[in-house]
């Protein structure tokens, strides 16, 4: 979609993207809210779902190494604590939280500079939610810029340094997450005195 206004800058330089591939090449990864229809190839193996965006890491002289794909997927499963006996079953066999970890693993394989997540814990259990939050905080501490789009106010507070409130497509307020509380954010979201 063409933007109505504004610009994107990376390291102070304005950039434009002609395709998703352009954005990925610049180190931008996106995790959609609807992982089932937009984020995963449900009938494909866990291995393929993890490595599909970074095949070049396992390619030498134009030939993809199956052994390298397998090892990288197994490493990702271990690092993200994805509960599965192996990386060959279809990703559809996993629980919602583990499916979301597979999507995260895919994008972590490209070492993104910016990871954009839309509703990162929608439809996952409480334990998985906590682990995904810990992973995102760890990525941020290790230098990856993490942008979370969420309507879950406690999640916004748990994950953010800075929180921007958007209503009807416009930013209406900004807060330092360390100094704002849940009630203030909620009241900003439901405010009706906007023109």
C-alpha positions as CSV (number, residue, x, y, z in Angstrom):
1,X,0.0,0.0,0.0
2,X,1.2,3.5,-0.8
3,X,1.6,5.7,2.3
4,X,-0.6,8.8,2.6
5,X,2.3,10.8,4.1
6,X,5.5,10.5,6.0
7,X,8.8,8.7,5.3
8,X,10.9,5.8,6.5
9,X,14.5,6.4,7.6
10,X,17.2,3.9,8.3
11,X,20.3,5.4,10.0
12,X,19.1,8.8,9.1
13,X,18.7,8.0,5.4
14,X,15.2,8.1,3.8
15,X,14.3,4.7,2.1
16,X,11.5,3.4,0.0
17,X,10.6,-0.2,-0.5
18,X,9.2,-1.5,-3.8
19,X,8.5,-5.0,-2.3
20,X,8.6,-7.0,0.8
21,X,11.9,-8.4,-0.4
22,X,13.4,-4.8,-0.3
23,X,12.3,-4.4,3.3
24,X,13.8,-7.8,4.3
25,X,17.0,-6.9,2.6
26,X,17.2,-3.8,4.8
27,X,16.7,-5.9,7.9
28,X,13.0,-5.4,8.5
29,X,10.9,-8.3,9.6
30,X,7.1,-8.4,10.1
31,X,5.1,-10.9,12.2
32,X,1.4,-10.7,11.3
33,X,-1.4,-11.0,13.8
34,X,-3.0,-13.8,11.9
35,X,-0.2,-16.4,11.8
36,X,-2.5,-19.1,10.4
37,X,-3.4,-17.3,7.1
38,X,-0.5,-14.8,6.8
39,X,2.5,-16.1,8.8
40,X,2.8,-19.9,8.3
41,X,2.7,-22.5,5.7
42,X,0.5,-24.8,7.8
43,X,0.9,-28.0,5.8
44,X,4.7,-27.6,5.4
45,X,7.3,-28.9,7.9
46,X,8.4,-26.8,10.8
47,X,11.9,-26.9,9.2
48,X,10.7,-25.2,6.0
49,X,8.6,-22.6,7.9
50,X,11.7,-21.6,9.9
51,X,14.2,-21.4,7.1
52,X,12.1,-20.2,4.1
53,X,13.2,-16.5,4.5
54,X,16.9,-17.3,4.9
55,X,17.6,-20.0,2.4
56,X,20.8,-18.2,1.2
57,X,22.4,-19.1,4.6
58,X,22.3,-22.8,3.5
59,X,23.0,-22.3,-0.2
60,X,26.5,-22.8,-1.7
61,X,27.1,-22.4,-5.5
62,X,23.3,-22.4,-6.1
63,X,22.7,-25.7,-4.2
64,X,20.7,-25.7,-1.0
65,X,22.1,-28.0,1.7
66,X,19.3,-30.1,3.3
67,X,21.6,-30.9,6.2
68,X,22.2,-27.2,6.9
69,X,18.5,-26.4,6.8
70,X,17.8,-29.3,9.2
71,X,20.5,-28.2,11.6
72,X,19.5,-24.5,11.5
73,X,15.9,-25.5,12.2
74,X,16.8,-27.8,15.1
75,X,19.0,-25.0,16.6
76,X,16.1,-22.5,16.3
77,X,13.7,-25.1,17.9
78,X,16.1,-25.5,20.8
79,X,16.8,-21.7,21.2
80,X,13.1,-20.7,21.2
81,X,12.0,-23.8,23.2
82,X,9.5,-24.9,20.6
83,X,7.8,-28.0,21.9
84,X,8.1,-30.6,19.1
85,X,9.9,-34.0,18.9
86,X,11.4,-33.0,15.5
87,X,11.4,-30.4,12.8
88,X,9.8,-32.6,10.1
89,X,6.1,-32.6,11.2
90,X,3.8,-30.0,9.6
91,X,3.6,-26.8,11.6
92,X,-0.1,-27.2,11.9
93,X,0.5,-30.0,14.5
94,X,1.9,-27.4,17.0
95,X,0.0,-25.4,19.6
96,X,-0.7,-21.7,19.0
97,X,2.2,-20.6,21.2
98,X,4.6,-22.9,19.5
99,X,3.4,-21.8,16.0
100,X,4.0,-18.2,17.0
101,X,7.6,-19.2,18.1
102,X,8.1,-20.7,14.6
103,X,7.1,-17.4,13.0
104,X,9.5,-15.6,15.3
105,X,12.3,-18.2,14.6
106,X,11.9,-17.5,10.9
107,X,12.5,-13.8,11.2
108,X,15.3,-14.3,13.8
109,X,17.1,-16.3,11.1
110,X,17.6,-13.1,9.1
111,X,19.0,-11.2,12.1
112,X,16.6,-8.3,11.7
113,X,17.5,-4.7,12.6
114,X,13.8,-4.0,13.1
115,X,11.2,-6.6,14.1
116,X,7.6,-5.4,13.7
117,X,5.0,-7.6,15.5
118,X,1.2,-7.2,15.2
119,X,-0.5,-8.8,18.1
120,X,2.4,-11.1,19.0
121,X,0.6,-13.1,21.7
122,X,-3.0,-13.3,20.2
123,X,-4.3,-16.8,20.8
124,X,-1.5,-18.1,22.8
125,X,-1.6,-19.5,26.4
126,X,-0.4,-17.6,29.4
127,X,2.9,-19.5,29.7
128,X,3.7,-19.0,26.0
129,X,2.8,-15.3,26.3
130,X,5.3,-14.8,29.1
131,X,8.1,-16.7,27.2
132,X,7.4,-14.6,24.0
133,X,7.6,-11.4,26.0
134,X,10.9,-12.5,27.5
135,X,12.2,-13.3,24.0
136,X,11.2,-9.9,22.7
137,X,12.7,-8.1,25.6
138,X,15.9,-10.1,25.1
139,X,16.0,-9.2,21.4
140,X,15.6,-5.5,22.3
141,X,18.4,-5.6,24.9
142,X,20.7,-7.2,22.3
143,X,20.2,-4.4,19.8
144,X,17.2,-5.4,17.6
145,X,14.6,-2.6,17.4
146,X,11.2,-4.2,18.4
147,X,7.9,-2.5,17.5
148,X,4.8,-4.1,18.8
149,X,1.3,-3.3,17.6
150,X,-1.2,-4.3,20.3
151,X,-4.5,-3.5,21.8
152,X,-3.5,-5.3,25.0
153,X,-2.5,-2.5,27.4
154,X,-0.7,-4.7,29.9
155,X,1.3,-6.1,27.0
156,X,2.2,-2.6,25.8
157,X,3.4,-1.7,29.3
158,X,5.4,-5.0,29.7
159,X,7.2,-4.7,26.4
160,X,7.7,-1.0,25.7
161,X,10.1,1.8,26.3
162,X,7.8,4.2,24.5
163,X,4.1,3.8,23.9
164,X,2.2,5.6,21.1
165,X,-1.6,5.6,21.2
166,X,-3.3,5.5,17.8
167,X,-7.0,6.1,17.3
168,X,-8.6,6.0,13.9
169,X,-5.2,5.9,12.2
170,X,-3.7,8.9,14.0
171,X,-1.2,9.1,16.8
172,X,-3.1,10.8,19.6
173,X,-0.5,10.6,22.5
174,X,2.9,9.3,23.4
175,X,4.1,8.1,26.8
176,X,7.3,6.9,28.4
177,X,6.4,3.3,29.5
178,X,8.4,3.7,32.7
179,X,6.2,6.5,34.0
180,X,2.7,5.8,32.6
181,X,0.1,3.5,34.2
182,X,-2.6,1.3,32.8
183,X,-5.5,3.7,33.7
184,X,-3.9,6.6,31.9
185,X,-3.4,4.6,28.7
186,X,-6.9,3.2,28.8
187,X,-8.4,6.7,29.4
188,X,-6.4,8.0,26.4
189,X,-7.7,5.2,24.2
190,X,-11.3,5.8,25.0
191,X,-11.2,9.6,25.1
192,X,-14.1,11.1,23.2
193,X,-13.2,14.8,23.0
194,X,-11.1,14.4,19.8
195,X,-12.0,16.4,16.8
